Amino acid sequence: MSYEVKGVLRKVLPVQSGTSKASGKEWQKLSFVVANNNGYEGREQLYCFEIFGADKVDNFIKYNQEGSEVVVKFDIRTNEYNGNYYTSLAAFHVQSGERVEQEAYTPEISGSGRPKPQPIAEDIGEDDLPF
């Protein structure tokens, strides 16, 4: 299942890189923070997303700036490492700038008052994680 969040790109964290233990391949990861006012009673809500892959990281840096409005499509992933579990918001599509403003974004609201997750009709492969 895939999800979508609309908000303002607050911060782009430094790129992290390394080598995969399993396959020995180089990897890059970028984390970024998006904020909106969809929290309880309109309070600010923060989301920290991750992007894996050198080409995806380069495209993100090239087309996105702090302070711009973005729509992020993402998956929620949990991995186990040495008996600990780590959950991440894995972004696979970030739309920003004028394109966001031109599209009308009106999420469907479920019975709980929260936006319904939007299904995405594309196949997403597993990334080579560093652990």
Stockholm file with secondary structure:
# STOCKHOLM 1.0

chainA/1-131         MSYEVKGVLRKVLPVQSGTSKASGKEWQKLSFVVANNNGYEGREQLYCFEIFGADKVDNFIKYNQEGSEVVVKFDIRTNEYNGNYYTSLAAFHVQSGERVEQEAYTPEISGSGRPKPQPIAEDIGEDDLPF
#=GR chainA/1-131 SS CCEEEEEEEEEECCCEEEECTTTCCEEEEEEEEEEESCSGGGCCEEEEEEEESHHHHHHHHHHCCTTCEEEEEEEEEEEEETTEEEEEEEEEEEEETHHHHHSCCCCCBCTTSSBCCCCCCSCCCCCCCCC
#=GC SS_cons         CCEEEEEEEEEECCCEEEECTTTCCEEEEEEEEEEESCSGGGCCEEEEEEEESHHHHHHHHHHCCTTCEEEEEEEEEEEEETTEEEEEEEEEEEEETHHHHHSCCCCCBCTTSSBCCCCCCSCCCCCCCCC
//
